């Protein structure tokens, strides 16, 4: 029996004990639940979440830009930069404290005409190995200017042909070049199958490693930045390197790192940022073209803090910056031009207009030869002081295997050491231990719901619900009232209210939150509830049901609700950057529905239940925690611990369920326990991989909830049920819910 069907069975059995029955053949159809039927209305409704996020982004960037444009002098700039860097570092969770020994080792050398390639391994953190290639000229005179080059996304990391051409071109011009494999690429795959000796996943590992960090109040960027800082430590320690002439370049994800490193580390004297710079409004608008998850680019709270790409470049000023762009990139060229124009004004105010330049070429996303040549000329000007516009020299790139630093081609199988998930687990354990210590304090319970509202970023103003009647359908002995609510300006919530034709003055109410597309709506349950005298309110929180966007990821392998890369995930990343988690927005919509129902004269608030399954189930239980009028909540197939997700090596729970920094304050069992003495049904709870827990595991994760209900004398109001239920078990469960 499917979990949803279990929930339906339980609620139907519950009705057998709650009032008179009216048996009838099921008449409700899916189309009867449509609130908007006119095509223009449906299309407008389906664009609301996308438009809303863009509107918030526009407002956030305008606030940041106002402060940015108030900079007029170097003194203004330094004061602004200090504050912005502090904010940025706070958002990513700070940098690691331990700057331990690098323990660098040269594990091989390749001699070529005019240069050598040294194969390097160093530790950016104790036991966290970094594989790198160091290109050193064999002509000219040391110390040489140097370039650090973080890699963009590529399966083979530093061995990618475009990148090799960049490095060889620069070393032949007299630069020492250091390139290293980012975590999740090249020789540093974090999720490696030691039995089959291959990657465990075909998708980008950054999402798997980084999404769970949102729960910890950290961002993957902190580890990626730290790798780059330690690479700089190694580079400047070399006798061949002139530490006063260090540049940094990379494209795509490498361009992200060049930007962050140049913002934070003054040792970088000149930067070339390729195919990354745009602006976040344009990036969110075009995100569908690059749906692959990269949490290091989607830093939680970034937009809320007023940091966009102009501010990032502003933190590099007045050092020389080249912006390299591609006209047909998925980083929109329009945003690149706008950002360049804004930052160009700043350099003009500082009387240093020559220190910022933008070049663009007519091709797609790549570190093309024209962009490589522009980078080389930029470094020649600012690191050598010579106007050298020589074209890229001819070269032969190395086979991937030739550049390997490890014997097996992977750090994890050659050297072992730590992986990013090990750091995540350690941090999760630390935070959960701290929360556990605070649970005994009276203040913890008193402030729990306040902290929940804070972590969900719920607006402080009261919900002013607007309701518009759409119409009513008569279906047999039932009425289906169609209402459009507005939880905040521009956010409509389609709501259907089903009830039987009967003389009841007031009806008990069930608010049912539809899950995702709503394709599995339990129509027979709705009908049975209505015939039994209930007012059944069926709501679409934003992004679900009729408010699901018409946008689709072009890649046919990626579904709309793919947990990391789908459209729902894209909106979740944008919401996190805005400091407004998508889960919080959905809870706000649900609370607005509850407010509306409370205002109706036909609602009996003595019996107010909330139900939902899977993704909507999470919204339902958080709503029940925050809405005092709710008397009972029934949820199916919901995760019951954020901590378990953060502790897991792999997980499939979606990014839209993640709440920033939540484990600093509480875990889900705390919220579930706070529902006491409300009636609570947790049916088939799931683990981090969305697998149904067995009874032992479920009770282990929910022991805190069980203890709260038991110590309060309300254990009979709690039901934790696992696995398909037989009729006898269903009857017993129904009696326990009704007593």
C-alpha positions in Angstrom: 0.0 0.0 0.0 1.4 3.4 -0.9 2.1 5.8 1.9 -0.5 8.3 0.6 -3.1 5.5 0.5 -2.2 4.7 4.1 -2.9 8.3 5.1 -6.2 8.2 3.2 -7.2 5.0 4.8 -6.5 6.4 8.3 -8.5 9.5 7.7 -11.4 7.7 6.2 -11.4 5.3 9.2 -11.2 8.4 11.4 -14.4 9.6 9.8 -16.2 6.4 10.7 -15.9 7.5 14.4 -16.5 11.3 13.8 -19.9 11.7 12.3 -22.7 10.4 10.0 -21.7 8.9 6.7 -23.3 9.5 3.3 -22.4 6.7 1.0 -22.2 7.6 -2.6 -20.3 6.7 -5.7 -17.2 8.9 -6.2 -18.0 11.8 -8.4 -15.1 14.2 -8.0 -12.7 14.5 -11.0 -9.3 16.2 -11.2 -10.7 19.0 -13.4 -13.3 19.8 -10.7 -10.4 21.0 -8.5 -9.2 23.6 -11.1 -9.6 27.1 -9.7 -8.6 28.9 -12.9 -9.8 27.6 -16.2 -9.2 30.4 -18.6 -5.8 29.9 -20.4 -4.7 33.5 -19.8 -5.4 33.2 -16.0 -3.6 29.9 -15.7 -0.6 31.1 -17.6 -0.4 34.2 -15.4 -0.7 32.1 -12.3 2.1 29.8 -13.4 4.5 32.7 -13.6 4.0 34.1 -10.2 6.9 32.5 -8.3 9.4 33.2 -11.0 8.2 36.9 -11.3 8.1 37.2 -7.5 11.7 36.1 -7.1 12.9 38.4 -9.9 11.1 41.3 -8.3 12.7 40.6 -4.9 16.1 40.2 -6.6 15.7 43.6 -8.4 14.8 45.3 -5.1 17.8 43.6 -3.3 20.3 44.6 -6.0 19.0 48.1 -6.0 19.6 48.5 -2.3 23.2 47.1 -2.7 23.8 49.3 -5.7 22.7 52.5 -3.8 25.5 51.9 -1.3 28.0 50.9 -4.0 27.4 54.1 -6.0 27.9 56.2 -2.8 31.7 55.3 -2.9 33.7 58.3 -4.2 37.1 58.1 -2.6 39.7 55.4 -1.6 38.7 56.0 2.0 35.0 55.3 1.2 36.1 52.2 -0.8 38.2 50.7 2.0 35.5 51.2 4.6 32.8 49.7 2.3 35.1 46.8 1.4 35.9 45.9 5.0 32.2 45.7 5.8 31.4 43.7 2.6 34.1 41.2 3.1 33.0 40.6 6.7 29.4 40.0 5.5 30.5 37.7 2.7 32.7 35.6 5.1 29.9 35.4 7.6 27.5 34.1 4.9 29.8 31.3 3.8 30.3 30.2 7.4 33.7 31.8 7.8 37.0 30.3 6.7 38.7 27.3 8.5 40.7 28.4 11.4 43.4 25.9 11.1 46.2 27.0 8.7 48.2 23.8 9.2 51.3 22.7 7.4 50.9 22.2 3.6 53.2 19.1 3.6 53.8 19.7 -0.2 55.5 16.9 -2.2 56.7 16.7 -5.7 55.6 13.3 -7.0 56.8 13.6 -10.6 58.2 15.9 -13.2 57.5 16.3 -17.0 60.3 18.1 -19.0 59.1 20.0 -22.1 60.7 22.5 -24.4 61.0 25.7 -22.4 59.2 24.5 -19.2 58.7 21.7 -16.8 55.5 20.4 -15.2 55.8 19.4 -11.6 53.2 17.1 -10.1 52.3 18.4 -6.7 50.2 17.1 -3.7 49.6 19.3 -0.7 47.1 19.5 2.2 44.8 22.5 2.3 43.5 21.1 5.6 45.0 18.2 7.6 44.3 15.1 5.6 42.5 17.0 2.8 44.7 16.4 -0.2 44.9 18.7 -3.2 46.4 17.5 -6.5 48.1 20.2 -8.6 50.3 20.8 -11.6 53.0 23.5 -11.4 54.3 24.9 -14.7 57.7 26.5 -14.4 59.7 28.2 -17.2 63.2 26.9 -17.9 64.3 30.0 -19.7 64.6 33.6 -18.5 65.5 34.5 -15.0 63.7 33.8 -11.7 61.8 35.0 -9.8 59.0 34.9 -12.4 55.6 36.4 -12.2 53.0 33.7 -11.3 49.4 32.9 -12.0 47.1 30.8 -9.9 44.4 29.2 -12.0 41.4 27.5 -10.3 39.6 25.1 -12.7 36.2 25.5 -14.0 33.8 22.5 -14.3 35.4 19.6 -16.1 35.5 15.9 -15.4 39.2 15.8 -15.7 39.9 19.0 -13.8 43.3 20.5 -14.5 43.9 18.1 -17.4 41.1 19.6 -19.5 42.5 20.6 -22.9 41.3 24.3 -22.8 42.9 24.7 -19.4 46.2 23.1 -20.5 46.4 25.4 -23.4 46.0 28.4 -21.0 48.7 27.1 -18.7 51.2 26.2 -21.4 50.6 29.5 -23.2 51.3 31.4 -20.0 54.4 29.4 -19.0 55.9 29.9 -22.5 55.5 33.6 -21.9 57.5 33.4 -18.7 54.9 32.8 -15.9 54.9 30.2 -13.2 51.4 28.7 -13.3 49.8 26.6 -10.6 46.5 24.8 -11.3 44.8 22.4 -9.0 41.9 20.0 -9.1 38.8 21.4 -7.4 37.0 19.0 -5.0 34.6 16.8 -7.0 36.8 17.0 -10.2 39.9 15.5 -11.7 41.7 13.4 -9.0 39.6 14.7 -6.2 36.2 13.0 -6.6 34.6 13.0 -3.2 32.1 10.2 -4.0 34.2 7.4 -5.5 33.3 3.8 -5.7 36.4 1.9 -4.5 35.1 -1.4 -5.8 34.3 -0.4 -9.4 37.0 2.3 -9.3 34.7 4.9 -10.8 32.5 7.9 -9.9 29.4 7.0 -7.9 27.3 9.6 -9.6 27.1 11.0 -13.1 26.1 14.4 -11.9 28.1 17.4 -10.6 29.2 16.5 -7.1 29.1 20.1 -5.9 25.4 19.9 -5.3 25.6 16.7 -3.2 28.5 18.1 -1.1 27.1 21.6 -0.8 23.3 21.5 -0.4 23.5 19.8 3.1 25.8 22.6 4.2 22.9 25.1 4.0 21.5 23.3 7.1 24.9 23.9 8.9 25.0 27.6 8.1 28.0 27.0 5.8 28.5 27.1 2.1 30.7 25.0 -0.1 32.5 28.2 -1.1 34.3 28.2 2.2 36.2 25.0 1.3 36.8 26.0 -2.3 38.1 29.4 -1.3 40.3 27.7 1.4 41.8 25.4 -1.3 42.7 28.5 -3.3 44.2 30.4 -0.4 46.4 27.4 0.5 47.4 27.1 -3.1 48.5 30.8 -3.0 50.4 29.9 0.2 52.3 27.2 -1.7 52.8 29.4 -4.8 54.4 32.3 -2.9 56.7 30.0 -1.0 58.5 28.9 -4.1 61.9 30.5 -4.9 60.9 30.7 -8.6 58.0 33.0 -7.8 57.9 36.8 -7.4 55.3 37.1 -4.7 54.6 40.7 -5.6 53.5 39.7 -9.1 50.8 37.1 -8.7 47.7 37.0 -11.0 44.7 34.7 -10.9 42.5 33.5 -13.8 39.9 30.9 -14.5 36.6 30.5 -16.3 33.1 29.4 -15.3 33.3 27.8 -11.8 37.0 28.7 -12.0 35.9 32.3 -12.6 33.7 32.1 -9.5 36.8 31.2 -7.5 39.0 33.9 -9.1 36.4 36.4 -8.1 36.1 35.2 -4.5 39.9 34.8 -4.0 40.6 38.2 -5.5 37.9 39.7 -3.2 39.5 38.2 -0.1 43.2 37.9 -0.7 45.3 40.9 -1.4 48.2 38.8 -2.7 46.4 38.6 -6.0 47.7 41.7 -7.9 45.7 41.3 -11.1 42.7 39.1 -12.1 41.2 37.8 -15.3 37.7 36.5 -14.6 36.3 34.6 -17.6 32.7 33.5 -18.4 31.3 34.1 -14.9 30.6 37.8 -14.3 27.0 38.9 -15.1 24.4 40.1 -12.5 22.3 37.9 -10.3 19.0 39.2 -11.7 20.0 38.1 -15.2 21.5 34.9 -13.8 18.3 33.9 -12.0 16.3 34.9 -15.1 18.4 32.6 -17.3 19.0 29.9 -14.7 16.9 27.4 -16.7 19.8 27.2 -19.2 22.3 26.1 -16.5 20.2 24.2 -14.0 23.1 22.1 -12.6 23.5 22.7 -8.9 26.5 24.8 -7.7 25.9 25.9 -4.1 29.1 27.8 -4.1 27.5 30.2 -6.6 24.2 30.3 -4.7 25.4 31.6 -1.3 22.5 31.8 1.1 21.7 35.4 2.1 23.9 36.9 -0.6 21.3 39.1 -2.2 19.7 39.9 1.2 23.1 41.3 2.2 23.2 43.4 -1.0 26.0 41.6 -2.6 25.8 41.1 -6.4 28.5 40.8 -9.0 29.2 44.6 -9.1 29.9 44.4 -5.3 32.1 41.4 -5.8 34.2 43.3 -8.3 34.1 46.3 -6.1 35.8 44.3 -3.4 38.7 43.7 -5.8 39.1 47.4 -6.7 41.4 49.2 -7.3 43.5 46.2 -8.5 43.4 45.5 -12.2 40.5 43.3 -13.4 39.8 41.9 -16.8 36.3 40.6 -17.5 36.2 38.0 -20.3 32.8 37.2 -21.7 31.1 35.0 -24.4 28.2 36.5 -26.2 26.3 33.2 -26.3 27.1 32.2 -22.7 24.5 30.9 -20.2 26.0 33.6 -17.9 24.0 36.3 -19.7 26.1 38.8 -21.6 23.6 41.6 -20.9 24.3 41.3 -17.2 28.0 41.2 -17.9 27.8 44.5 -19.8 25.7 46.1 -17.1 28.0 45.1 -14.3 31.0 46.2 -16.2 29.5 49.6 -16.8 28.7 50.0 -13.1 32.1 49.0 -11.9 33.8 51.1 -14.6 32.3 54.1 -13.0 33.9 53.2 -9.7 37.3 52.9 -11.3 36.7 56.2 -13.0 36.0 57.9 -9.6 39.3 56.5 -8.4 41.0 57.9 -11.5 42.1 54.5 -12.5 39.9 53.7 -15.5 42.6 51.7 -17.3 42.6 49.0 -14.5 39.3 47.5 -15.6 38.5 46.2 -19.0 35.9 43.9 -20.6 36.4 41.8 -23.7 33.7 39.7 -25.4 33.7 37.2 -28.3 31.0 35.6 -30.3 30.9 32.0 -29.0 29.4 29.8 -26.3 30.6 29.1 -22.8 34.3 28.3 -23.0 37.8 29.6 -22.2 38.5 30.1 -25.9 41.7 31.0 -27.6 40.7 34.7 -28.0 39.9 34.9 -24.3 43.2 33.1 -23.4 45.1 35.6 -25.5 43.3 38.5 -23.9 44.2 37.1 -20.4 47.9 36.7 -21.3 48.1 40.3 -22.6 46.4 41.6 -19.4 48.9 39.8 -17.2 51.8 41.0 -19.4 50.6 44.6 -18.9 50.0 44.4 -15.1 52.5 41.8 -13.9 55.3 42.5 -16.4 54.6 46.1 -17.4 54.9 45.3 -21.1 52.3 45.8 -23.8 52.6 42.3 -25.3 49.9 41.3 -27.7 51.5 38.2 -29.1 49.2 35.4 -30.2 49.0 32.1 -28.4 52.0 29.9 -29.3 51.7 26.5 -30.8 51.7 23.7 -28.2 51.0 20.0 -27.5 48.8 19.2 -24.6 49.4 16.2 -22.4 47.2 13.1 -22.1 45.3 13.1 -18.9 47.2 10.2 -17.4 50.5 12.0 -17.9 49.4 14.8 -15.5 48.1 12.5 -12.7 49.6 13.0 -9.3 48.2 9.9 -7.6 49.0 6.3 -8.5 45.4 5.3 -9.0 44.2 8.6 -10.5 42.1 9.4 -7.3 43.1 10.8 -4.0 40.5 8.8 -2.1 41.9 5.4 -3.4 45.6 6.4 -3.3 45.9 8.5 -0.2 42.7 8.2 1.7 42.4 11.2 3.9 39.3 13.4 4.4 36.4 14.2 2.1 34.1 17.1 2.2 31.3 14.9 3.6 33.6 14.1 6.5 33.9 17.8 7.4 30.1 18.2 7.0 29.5 15.3 9.3 31.9 16.7 11.9 30.2 20.1 11.8 26.7 18.5 12.0 27.7 16.4 15.0 29.1 19.5 16.7 26.0 21.6 16.1 23.6 18.7 17.1 25.6 18.2 20.4 25.2 21.9 21.2 21.5 21.8 20.5 21.2 18.7 22.7 22.9 20.5 25.6 20.5 23.5 25.3 17.4 21.3 25.2 17.3 21.2 29.0 17.1 24.9 29.3 13.7 26.5 29.7 14.6 29.2 27.2 15.1 26.6 24.5 11.4 25.6 24.5 10.2 29.1 25.1 12.1 30.5 22.1 11.7 27.5 19.7 8.9 28.8 17.6 10.4 32.3 17.5 13.6 30.7 16.1 11.5 28.6 13.7 9.9 31.8 12.3 13.4 33.4 12.1 14.9 30.5 10.2 11.9 30.4 7.9 12.3 34.2 7.4 8.6 34.7 7.9 7.5 38.3 7.5 7.1 40.1 10.8 3.9 41.9 9.7 0.6 40.1 10.2 -0.9 38.1 7.3 -3.4 40.3 5.4 -5.2 37.7 3.4 -7.1 38.9 0.3 -9.8 36.5 -1.0 -11.5 36.5 -4.3 -14.4 34.3 -5.1 -14.0 32.5 -8.5 -17.2 30.5 -8.5 -18.9 27.3 -7.3 -19.4 23.9 -8.9 -22.2 21.6 -7.9 -21.3 18.0 -8.1 -24.0 15.7 -6.9 -24.6 16.4 -3.2 -21.3 18.4 -3.0 -20.4 22.0 -3.6 -16.9 22.9 -4.7 -16.2 26.5 -3.9 -13.3 28.0 -5.8 -11.4 30.9 -4.1 -8.2 32.7 -5.0 -6.3 33.9 -1.9 -3.4 36.3 -1.9 -0.9 35.7 0.9 1.2 38.8 0.0 1.1 41.1 -3.0 1.5 39.1 -6.2 1.3 35.7 -4.6 -2.0 33.9 -5.3 -3.1 30.7 -3.6 -5.7 28.6 -5.4 -8.0 27.1 -2.8 -10.9 24.7 -3.2 -13.5 24.3 -0.5 -15.6 21.1 -0.7 -18.6 20.5 1.5 -21.9 18.6 1.3 -25.3 20.1 1.0 -26.5 19.9 4.6 -27.9 22.3 7.2 -24.8 22.5 9.3 -24.1 26.0 10.7 -20.4 25.2 11.4 -18.2 22.5 10.0 -14.9 21.0 11.2 -12.2 21.8 8.7 -9.3 20.0 7.2 -6.6 22.0 5.3 -5.0 19.6 2.8 -1.8 20.9 1.1 -1.4 19.4 -2.3 2.0 17.9 -3.0 3.9 19.2 -6.0 1.9 18.7 -9.2 -1.1 17.4 -7.4 -1.4 14.4 -9.7 -1.9 12.0 -6.8 -4.8 14.0 -5.2 -6.9 11.6 -3.1 -10.2 12.5 -4.7 -12.1 9.8 -2.9 -10.8 11.0 0.5 -11.9 14.6 -0.3 -15.4 13.4 -1.2 -15.7 11.1 1.8 -14.6 13.9 4.1 -17.1 16.3 2.7 -20.0 13.7 2.9 -19.1 13.2 6.5 -19.7 16.8 7.3 -16.2 18.3 7.0 -15.2 21.4 5.1 -12.3 20.2 3.0 -9.9 23.0 2.0 -7.4 22.0 -0.7 -4.6 24.5 -1.2 -1.7 25.0 -3.7 1.2 26.7 -1.9 3.5 28.7 -4.3 5.2 26.5 -6.9 2.8 23.6 -6.5 -0.4 22.6 -8.3 -1.8 25.4 -10.4 1.1 27.7 -9.5 3.7 25.4 -10.9 5.8 27.3 -13.5 5.5 26.7 -17.2 9.3 26.9 -17.4 11.2 23.6 -17.9 14.9 22.7 -17.8 15.9 21.9 -21.4 17.7 18.7 -20.4 15.1 15.9 -20.8 16.9 13.9 -18.0 16.0 16.6 -15.5 12.5 16.6 -14.2 10.7 19.7 -12.9 11.0 18.5 -9.3 14.5 17.0 -9.5 15.8 17.6 -6.0 19.0 19.4 -7.0 18.7 20.5 -10.6 15.0 20.9 -11.4 13.0 24.1 -11.7 11.8 23.9 -8.2 15.4 23.6 -7.1 16.4 26.6 -9.2 13.7 28.7 -7.4 14.9 27.3 -4.0 18.5 28.5 -4.8 17.2 32.0 -5.7 15.1 32.1 -2.5 18.1 31.1 -0.4 20.2 33.9 -1.9 17.3 36.3 -1.0 17.4 35.1 2.6 13.9 33.8 2.2 13.9 29.9 2.0 11.3 28.5 -0.3 10.0 26.3 2.5 9.4 29.5 4.5 7.4 31.0 1.6 5.3 27.9 1.4 4.6 27.9 5.1 3.5 31.6 4.9 1.0 30.6 2.2 -0.3 27.8 4.3 -0.7 30.1 7.3 -2.6 32.5 5.1 -5.0 29.7 4.2 -5.4 29.0 7.9 -6.1 32.6 8.6 -8.8 32.7 5.9 -10.4 29.6 7.2 -10.5 31.0 10.7 -12.3 34.0 9.3 -15.2 32.0 7.8 -18.4 31.9 9.8 -19.0 28.2 8.8 -15.8 26.9 10.3 -15.7 25.1 13.7 -12.3 25.9 15.1 -12.7 23.2 17.7 -11.7 20.7 15.0 -9.0 22.2 12.7 -6.8 19.6 11.0 -3.9 20.0 8.6 -2.7 17.2 6.4 0.0 16.7 3.7 2.4 14.2 2.3 6.0 14.2 1.1 7.2 17.8 0.3 3.9 19.3 1.2 3.9 17.2 4.4 6.9 19.2 5.6 5.0 22.4 5.0 2.0 21.0 6.8 3.8 20.1 10.0 5.6 23.4 10.2 2.3 25.2 9.7 0.8 23.2 12.5 3.6 24.2 14.8 3.1 27.9 14.1 -0.7 28.0 13.9 -2.3 27.8 17.4 -5.8 26.9 16.0 -4.7 23.6 14.5 -5.8 20.7 16.7 -4.4 17.8 14.7 -1.8 17.3 11.9 -1.4 14.2 9.8 1.7 13.8 7.6 3.1 11.0 5.5 6.5 10.3 3.9 8.3 13.3 5.5 11.9 13.4 6.8 11.9 13.7 10.6 15.5 15.0 11.0 17.5 17.7 9.3 20.4 16.3 11.3 20.2 13.0 9.6 20.4 14.7 6.2 23.4 16.6 7.3 25.1 13.5 8.7 24.5 11.4 5.5 27.1 10.9 2.9 24.5 10.9 0.2 20.8 12.0 0.3 18.0 12.6 -2.0 15.9 15.1 0.0 15.3 18.3 -2.1 17.0 21.6 -1.7 13.6 23.3 -1.3 13.2 21.5 2.1 16.5 23.0 3.4 16.4 25.8 5.9 19.5 27.9 6.3 21.4 27.4 9.5 18.6 25.5 11.1 20.8 23.0 13.0 22.4 25.9 14.9 19.0 26.3 16.7 17.0 23.0 16.6 16.2 19.9 14.6 12.8 18.6 13.3 12.1 16.4 16.3 12.1 19.6 18.4 9.4 21.0 16.2 7.4 17.8 16.3 7.7 17.7 20.0 6.4 21.3 20.2 3.1 20.1 18.7 2.2 18.5 22.0 -0.7 18.3 23.0 -2.0 18.5 19.5 -2.9 15.2 17.9 0.0 14.1 15.7 0.1 11.3 13.1 3.5 10.6 11.5 3.0 8.0 8.9 5.9 6.2 7.2 8.6 8.7 8.0 11.5 8.6 5.5 15.3 8.9 5.8 17.7 11.1 4.0 17.5 8.9 0.9 13.7 9.1 1.0 13.4 5.5 2.0 10.7 4.5 4.4 12.2 3.9 7.9 11.5 0.7 9.7 9.8 1.0 13.1 13.0 0.8 15.1 14.7 3.6 13.1 11.6 5.7 13.2 11.2 5.5 17.0 15.0 6.2 17.4 14.7 9.4 15.5 11.5 10.4 17.1 12.3 9.4 20.7 12.4 13.1 21.7 8.8 13.5 20.4 7.6 10.4 22.1 9.2 11.5 25.4 7.5 14.9 25.2 4.1 13.5 24.6 4.6 10.9 27.3 5.9 13.3 30.0 3.0 15.6 29.3 0.5 12.9 29.7 -0.7 13.0 26.1 1.0 9.9 24.6 -2.4 8.7 23.3 -2.4 11.7 21.0 0.7 10.6 19.2 0.9 8.0 16.5 4.0 6.9 14.7 3.1 4.3 12.1 5.4 2.5 9.7 4.7 0.1 6.8 1.5 -0.9 5.0 -1.3 -1.4 7.4 -3.8 -4.3 7.6 -7.4 -3.6 8.4 -7.1 -4.5 12.1 -4.1 -2.2 12.5 -6.0 0.6 10.7 -9.0 0.2 13.0 -6.7 0.2 16.1 -4.9 3.3 14.8 -8.2 5.1 14.0 -9.5 4.4 17.6 -6.2 5.7 19.1 -6.5 8.9 17.0 -10.1 9.5 18.1 -9.7 8.9 21.9 
